[in-house]
Amino acid sequence: MLFSGLALGSDGYNAAVMSNLNLLLTVIYPEALSSDMKARLSNAFLIGMIVGMVGFGVVVDQLGRKTGAVLTTLILLLGIALSTGASGKSPLGLFWMLVVARGIAGVGAGGEYPVAGAGALEASDESGHFRKRRGFLFAMIGDLAAGLGYCFGALVPLLLLLCVNQKVDKYHIVWRTSLALGAIPPLSIFYFRMRMKVSTAYRKSALRKQRTPYVLIAKKYYRRLFGAALGWFLYNWISIPFGIFGSTIVSRMNPQNSLLQNLGWGVVINAFYLPGPFIGGYLSDKIGRRKTQCVGYTLQAILGFILGGAGQQIQTVFPLFIVLYGVFLTLGEVGPGSTVVITATEPFPTSVRGHTMGFISACSKAGAAIGTEVFTAIMASYTDPNKSNQVAFLVGSAFAVLGALNAWFVIQDGSKVLDNEDEIWKDYLVANGWDASWGDHETEDPKLTRDQALLPTS
């Protein structure tokens, strides 16, 4: 479970760092780095993630969690290496290579979601102690880790900028080193992924190297798929643009600020992601995943409407605006941020959990891509930064209201004991005439790993 958190934290860093590096690249290449190219650099990673999520959702169910974990790590490292060494005969050529390299890194990062989501859920089912605290643990793995990744995505360029004394002729060192440092987390966990054991749930209930009953999945779980996908779609529609454009918002509001100051404010804004998972994780275990998501969306919508409606007055007091902006992000993590991963994995059977997690998380990144495009258009449509910020908060809050309604009326909580849903799914397939051979009886666990039996629920 720890290594799943590190993997998702790495994805958060690699997703966030590019938006902060855009501030440096704009100074180095003012003509080549157009607004369209900035959008391509951001969306290349997101589109790559969608491909990785869907593709590796199939891989982890058909070939095993370990196979998926190793492959995603290798692809991510390849993309990071190509990004760090990007070059071209012209600045435009360099940026196109960066777009391609970021897309490759995105495939590896996206594959982490079905790998880490399914793997962490099944690891938590090995002990009743972990089952009871699964909501909190998943908030730490799926949300806090990603939030830390976003914080470091702003902090690392800031520290490197200080190391080179803010000299413009050294900016190329800053952006290349910032991208290269994204390889540290996947490299640090690669050995442990090679030593992964097959989980008890997958060992017992996998449909390994067999046909997948896609039609029956849709018939049985259409409501859970739709609810989880829409909840995560809306969360990323709001959270990703407001997070990755934090430094841009600050720089537009305070054009007299230095690059260092704007990056510093970006770190402060992203730090507001961090308290949310602790609150949301606690609520998830106390009142349930669905209710927690609804509460978070509702509170975020209320604050967003305040920021949008009274934005002119609030933004005249810059520190107040930063705090309220940060609380807006925190509330997003209290509700959907802490629960989207667990609602995409826990209610589904082991044999197709990679497929469903891959599909749902891909929908979420589609939300991020669309939200980023809409946010970019809003920022470009207004010369007055206060007005553009107001519109952005009003639009984001409207989608938060939709998220609250979806959480309350559509999303369903799953059984905390994974074997319960597995048995329901097996009986459903038998009733519909689907012949299957259950379990993974071929994969051998690495030698010298601890043999631990499944522990009771209490």
C-alpha distance (Angstrom), angle and dihedral (degrees) to the residues before:
residue distance angle dihedral
M1 . . .
L2 3.80 . .
F3 3.79 92.0 .
S4 3.80 90.8 49.0
G5 3.79 87.7 57.0
L6 3.80 91.9 49.6
A7 3.80 90.1 50.1
L8 3.81 93.4 51.9
G9 3.81 90.3 44.1
S10 3.79 88.5 55.2
D11 3.80 89.3 52.8
G12 3.79 90.3 51.7
Y13 3.79 91.0 52.6
N14 3.78 94.7 47.3
A15 3.81 91.3 47.6
A16 3.81 95.4 48.4
V17 3.78 102.7 38.4
M18 3.81 94.9 69.9
S19 3.80 94.7 60.2
N20 3.81 90.3 53.4
L21 3.79 92.2 45.5
N22 3.80 88.5 53.9
L23 3.81 86.6 73.3
L24 3.81 89.8 59.6
L25 3.78 95.8 40.2
T26 3.81 90.3 52.6
V27 3.80 88.6 60.1
I28 3.82 93.7 46.8
Y29 3.83 97.3 41.5
P30 3.83 106.8 22.7
E31 3.82 94.6 162.7
A32 3.82 101.9 38.0
L33 3.82 96.0 46.2
S34 3.79 100.0 71.4
S35 3.79 123.9 170.4
D36 3.80 88.7 -100.9
M37 3.81 91.5 54.1
K38 3.81 90.8 48.9
A39 3.79 89.0 54.2
R40 3.82 90.6 48.6
L41 3.81 91.4 52.2
S42 3.80 91.2 51.3
N43 3.79 96.2 42.3
A44 3.82 95.7 44.2
F45 3.79 89.3 68.4
L46 3.81 92.2 44.8
I47 3.80 94.3 48.6
G48 3.80 90.0 47.3
M49 3.79 88.7 52.3
I50 3.81 91.5 53.8
V51 3.81 90.5 53.4
G52 3.82 90.9 47.4
M53 3.79 93.9 47.5
V54 3.79 95.3 52.4
G55 3.81 95.1 38.9
F56 3.77 97.4 46.6
G57 3.79 91.3 42.8
V58 3.80 84.8 69.6
V59 3.82 93.7 41.4
V60 3.81 96.6 54.0
D61 3.80 92.7 50.4
Q62 3.79 96.8 42.2
L63 3.82 101.7 36.1
G64 3.79 103.2 20.7
R65 3.80 140.5 -95.7
K66 3.81 94.0 -86.4
T67 3.81 94.5 53.3
G68 3.79 90.1 51.7
A69 3.81 92.8 46.5
V70 3.81 94.0 52.8
L71 3.82 94.6 45.1
T72 3.81 94.7 48.0
T73 3.79 91.1 50.8
L74 3.82 92.5 51.4
I75 3.82 93.6 47.8
L76 3.81 92.1 47.7
L77 3.80 91.3 50.6
L78 3.82 90.7 49.7
G79 3.80 91.3 52.2
I80 3.81 92.4 48.2
A81 3.81 91.5 49.6
L82 3.82 92.0 50.4
S83 3.82 91.3 46.8
T84 3.80 92.4 50.7
G85 3.80 93.0 49.3
A86 3.82 96.3 40.4
S87 3.80 113.9 145.7
G88 3.78 140.8 156.6
K89 3.79 144.1 176.8
S90 3.78 87.5 -102.0
P91 3.81 135.7 18.1
L92 3.80 88.6 -102.7
G93 3.81 89.9 55.0
L94 3.79 90.3 50.1
F95 3.78 91.1 53.3
W96 3.80 92.9 49.3
M97 3.81 89.4 52.6
L98 3.78 88.1 50.1
V99 3.81 89.8 52.0
V100 3.82 91.2 53.3
A101 3.81 93.6 43.7
R102 3.79 92.3 48.1
G103 3.79 89.0 51.1
I104 3.82 90.9 54.5
A105 3.81 91.0 48.0
G106 3.80 87.8 49.8
V107 3.81 91.7 57.3
G108 3.80 90.1 55.8
A109 3.78 93.1 43.6
G110 3.80 92.5 47.5
G111 3.78 91.6 50.7
E112 3.78 88.1 60.1
Y113 3.79 91.6 71.0
P114 3.83 99.3 67.2
V115 3.82 89.1 33.8
A116 3.80 96.7 50.2
G117 3.82 96.2 32.3
A118 3.79 96.3 52.1
G119 3.80 93.5 36.8
A120 3.80 95.3 50.1
L121 3.81 93.5 45.6
E122 3.80 92.6 51.5
A123 3.81 91.5 44.9
S124 3.82 89.5 54.1
D125 3.81 89.4 53.4
E126 3.80 91.8 62.3
S127 3.81 90.4 80.8
G128 3.79 134.6 36.1
H129 3.80 88.3 -141.4
F130 3.79 90.5 62.0
R131 3.81 93.6 42.7
K132 3.80 91.6 59.6
R133 3.82 91.1 52.6
R134 3.79 97.8 35.8
G135 3.80 93.6 116.7
F136 3.79 92.1 56.8
L137 3.80 93.3 41.8
F138 3.79 91.7 51.4
A139 3.79 91.2 48.6
M140 3.80 87.4 56.2
I141 3.81 94.6 44.6
G142 3.77 100.8 38.7
D143 3.79 102.1 29.9
L144 3.80 113.9 19.0
A145 3.80 92.1 45.9
A146 3.80 91.5 51.1
G147 3.82 90.2 45.9
L148 3.79 90.7 53.2
G149 3.79 87.9 49.4
Y150 3.79 90.0 55.3
C151 3.81 91.2 48.2
F152 3.78 92.9 51.5
G153 3.80 88.8 45.1
A154 3.80 86.9 66.3
L155 3.82 98.7 31.6
V156 3.82 98.4 52.7
P157 3.84 95.9 57.4
L158 3.81 88.3 45.6
L159 3.82 93.4 53.7
L160 3.80 92.8 43.7
L161 3.78 89.7 50.3
L162 3.80 88.7 56.0
C163 3.81 90.1 47.9
V164 3.82 91.3 59.2
N165 3.83 92.0 43.1
Q166 3.83 90.7 -115.2
K167 3.82 91.5 -73.3
V168 3.79 110.8 164.4
D169 3.80 92.6 -145.0
K170 3.84 87.5 60.5
Y171 3.79 96.0 51.1
H172 3.81 91.2 99.1
I173 3.82 88.4 62.4
V174 3.80 90.0 52.5
W175 3.79 97.9 51.5
R176 3.80 95.8 42.1
T177 3.80 93.1 46.5
S178 3.81 91.4 46.9
L179 3.79 90.4 55.4
A180 3.81 92.9 44.1
L181 3.82 92.9 53.2
G182 3.79 88.4 62.0
A183 3.81 86.8 76.4
I184 3.81 93.9 66.2
P185 3.85 98.7 81.6
P186 3.84 96.7 47.1
L187 3.81 90.9 44.7
S188 3.81 91.4 49.5
I189 3.82 93.6 55.3
F190 3.81 99.2 38.0
Y191 3.83 94.9 93.0
F192 3.80 92.2 49.7
R193 3.79 91.4 49.4
M194 3.78 89.2 54.8
R195 3.82 86.4 56.1
M196 3.82 96.2 50.1
K197 3.80 119.1 137.0
V198 3.78 124.0 -141.9
S199 3.81 109.6 -101.1
T200 3.79 120.2 -117.2
A201 3.81 91.2 -118.3
Y202 3.82 94.0 52.1
R203 3.79 92.5 42.0
K204 3.82 89.0 55.8
S205 3.81 105.6 33.3
A206 3.82 110.1 25.5
L207 3.81 124.1 128.3
R208 3.79 91.3 -150.1
K209 3.83 117.9 -177.6
Q210 3.80 92.2 -7.6
R211 3.78 136.4 113.1
T212 3.78 114.4 -76.8
P213 3.85 116.6 -131.2
Y214 3.80 96.3 -133.7
V215 3.80 95.7 164.6
L216 3.79 92.2 50.7
I217 3.82 90.7 47.5
A218 3.80 89.2 55.4
K219 3.82 93.3 45.7
K220 3.79 94.7 47.4
Y221 3.80 101.2 38.1
Y222 3.82 106.0 24.2
R223 3.81 93.4 120.6
R224 3.79 94.4 47.7
L225 3.82 91.3 45.4
F226 3.80 93.2 49.2
G227 3.80 95.0 44.1
A228 3.80 95.7 47.2
A229 3.81 92.7 42.8
L230 3.80 94.1 49.3
G231 3.81 92.5 45.1
W232 3.80 92.4 52.6
F233 3.84 92.3 40.4
L234 3.80 91.3 56.2
Y235 3.81 92.9 43.1
N236 3.80 91.9 55.4
W237 3.80 91.6 40.6
I238 3.80 87.0 62.1
S239 3.80 105.3 26.8
I240 3.81 104.1 44.4
P241 3.83 99.1 51.2
F242 3.81 93.5 42.1
G243 3.81 89.4 49.3
I244 3.79 103.0 43.2
F245 3.81 93.5 41.5
G246 3.80 93.5 49.5
S247 3.80 93.9 105.9
T248 3.81 90.5 45.5
I249 3.81 92.3 53.1
V250 3.79 91.2 49.9
S251 3.81 93.6 46.7
R252 3.80 91.4 51.6
M253 3.79 92.6 49.0
N254 3.81 91.9 47.6
P255 3.81 107.9 29.1
Q256 3.79 90.1 166.8
N257 3.81 90.6 64.3
S258 3.79 118.4 104.4
L259 3.80 122.1 -116.0
L260 3.80 88.0 -105.9
Q261 3.82 91.9 54.5
N262 3.79 92.9 49.2
L263 3.80 91.9 50.3
G264 3.80 88.9 47.8
W265 3.79 91.7 53.6
G266 3.80 88.0 48.3
V267 3.82 89.2 57.4
V268 3.81 90.5 50.3
I269 3.81 92.3 49.9
N270 3.81 93.6 48.6
A271 3.81 90.6 48.2
F272 3.82 87.4 67.6
Y273 3.80 87.9 70.8
L274 3.79 90.5 69.5
P275 3.85 105.9 70.8
G276 3.81 93.0 50.6
P277 3.82 98.8 72.6
F278 3.82 92.5 54.5
I279 3.81 92.0 53.9
G280 3.79 94.7 39.0
G281 3.79 93.8 46.0
Y282 3.80 91.4 52.8
L283 3.81 92.1 48.2
S284 3.80 91.9 46.1
D285 3.80 91.3 62.7
K286 3.81 94.1 40.0
I287 3.82 104.5 44.6
G288 3.81 102.3 12.0
R289 3.79 136.2 -99.1
R290 3.82 96.3 -85.2
K291 3.80 96.6 51.4
T292 3.80 92.5 44.1
Q293 3.79 91.2 54.2
C294 3.81 91.2 48.3
V295 3.81 93.3 50.5
G296 3.80 92.8 49.5
Y297 3.80 94.4 48.4
T298 3.81 92.0 47.6
L299 3.80 95.1 51.2
Q300 3.81 91.3 44.5
A301 3.81 90.9 52.4
I302 3.81 92.6 50.5
L303 3.81 93.1 51.1
G304 3.81 91.8 43.2
F305 3.80 91.9 54.5
I306 3.82 88.9 50.4
L307 3.81 91.1 50.9
G308 3.78 90.7 47.3
G309 3.79 98.0 42.9
A310 3.81 97.8 42.2
G311 3.79 95.4 28.1
Q312 3.81 96.4 121.2
Q313 3.80 91.9 58.7
I314 3.80 96.7 38.4
Q315 3.80 95.1 48.9
T316 3.79 92.3 56.2
V317 3.83 86.2 70.1
F318 3.80 98.5 57.8
P319 3.86 99.4 -169.5
L320 3.83 89.7 49.8
F321 3.80 90.4 51.9
I322 3.83 91.3 50.3
V323 3.81 92.1 50.8
L324 3.81 94.0 47.7
Y325 3.80 90.8 44.3
G326 3.80 88.2 52.5
V327 3.81 93.2 48.2
F328 3.82 88.0 50.7
L329 3.82 88.2 57.7
T330 3.83 91.6 44.0
L331 3.81 92.2 55.6
G332 3.79 89.5 52.5
E333 3.80 88.4 58.1
V334 3.82 93.9 44.8
G335 3.80 91.1 60.7
P336 3.80 121.0 20.0
G337 3.80 96.5 9.1
S338 3.80 92.3 61.0
T339 3.80 96.2 42.4
V340 3.82 111.3 33.0
V341 3.81 95.3 86.7
I342 3.79 95.5 47.1
T343 3.84 93.3 45.9
A344 3.81 87.4 52.5
T345 3.82 94.0 53.4
E346 3.82 114.5 21.8
P347 3.85 99.2 61.4
F348 3.83 93.6 52.8
P349 3.83 132.5 78.3
T350 3.79 121.6 -102.7
S351 3.79 95.9 -116.8
V352 3.82 93.7 63.0
R353 3.81 101.1 22.6
G354 3.80 92.6 109.7
H355 3.82 90.9 51.9
T356 3.79 94.2 48.9
M357 3.80 94.0 42.9
G358 3.80 90.3 48.3
F359 3.79 93.1 49.6
I360 3.81 95.0 45.1
S361 3.81 94.5 45.6
A362 3.83 90.3 47.1
C363 3.79 88.7 55.8
S364 3.79 87.6 51.8
K365 3.80 92.8 55.6
A366 3.78 89.9 47.4
G367 3.80 84.2 58.7
A368 3.79 90.2 50.3
A369 3.81 92.2 49.8
I370 3.81 93.3 47.7
G371 3.80 92.1 43.3
T372 3.80 91.0 50.3
E373 3.81 91.3 51.4
V374 3.81 91.8 48.3
F375 3.80 91.6 45.7
T376 3.82 91.1 49.5
A377 3.81 90.4 50.5
I378 3.81 91.3 50.0
M379 3.81 91.5 49.8
A380 3.80 91.1 49.5
S381 3.81 95.6 45.6
Y382 3.79 96.9 64.2
T383 3.78 128.8 55.8
D384 3.80 88.8 -166.5
P385 3.84 106.8 77.4
N386 3.81 91.8 -158.8
K387 3.80 90.8 58.0
S388 3.81 94.1 47.1
N389 3.81 90.9 49.6
Q390 3.80 90.9 50.7
V391 3.79 93.0 51.8
A392 3.82 91.7 46.3
F393 3.81 92.4 53.6
L394 3.81 93.4 46.2
V395 3.80 92.8 50.6
G396 3.82 92.3 44.4
S397 3.81 91.5 49.9
A398 3.80 92.2 51.3
F399 3.79 89.0 57.0
A400 3.82 89.8 47.4
V401 3.81 88.6 58.6
L402 3.81 88.9 53.5
G403 3.81 88.6 49.6
A404 3.81 91.6 53.6
L405 3.81 91.7 51.0
N406 3.80 91.2 48.6
A407 3.80 91.8 49.6
W408 3.79 93.4 50.4
F409 3.80 100.7 41.8
V410 3.81 106.9 25.8
I411 3.82 114.0 25.1
Q412 3.81 116.8 87.5
D413 3.79 127.5 -158.1
G414 3.81 115.7 -128.7
S415 3.80 131.6 -140.1
K416 3.79 114.3 -80.2
V417 3.82 90.0 -138.5
L418 3.81 105.5 72.5
D419 3.78 93.6 -158.1
N420 3.82 89.9 65.9
E421 3.81 93.7 62.7
D422 3.80 91.0 40.7
E423 3.80 91.0 58.1
I424 3.82 92.2 46.8
W425 3.82 89.3 51.5
K426 3.81 93.7 47.9
D427 3.81 91.5 50.6
Y428 3.81 90.0 48.0
L429 3.81 91.8 53.3
V430 3.80 91.8 48.4
A431 3.80 90.6 49.9
N432 3.80 89.2 53.2
G433 3.80 94.4 48.5
W434 3.81 97.4 -107.1
D435 3.81 113.0 151.6
A436 3.81 115.4 -150.1
S437 3.80 141.5 164.3
W438 3.78 108.2 -138.2
G439 3.79 129.2 -143.4
D440 3.78 140.6 17.7
H441 3.80 108.1 -86.3
E442 3.82 96.3 158.8
T443 3.79 107.8 58.4
E444 3.79 113.2 89.6
D445 3.78 121.0 -149.0
P446 3.83 117.1 -124.0
K447 3.77 115.2 -90.7
L448 3.81 119.4 -98.9
T449 3.83 93.1 27.0
R450 3.77 114.6 134.9
D451 3.80 115.6 -97.4
Q452 3.79 106.0 -136.7
A453 3.78 124.5 174.1
L454 3.79 122.1 -138.6
L455 3.78 108.5 -84.3
P456 3.82 123.4 -135.5
T457 3.79 122.0 -98.9
S458 3.80 94.6 -111.2
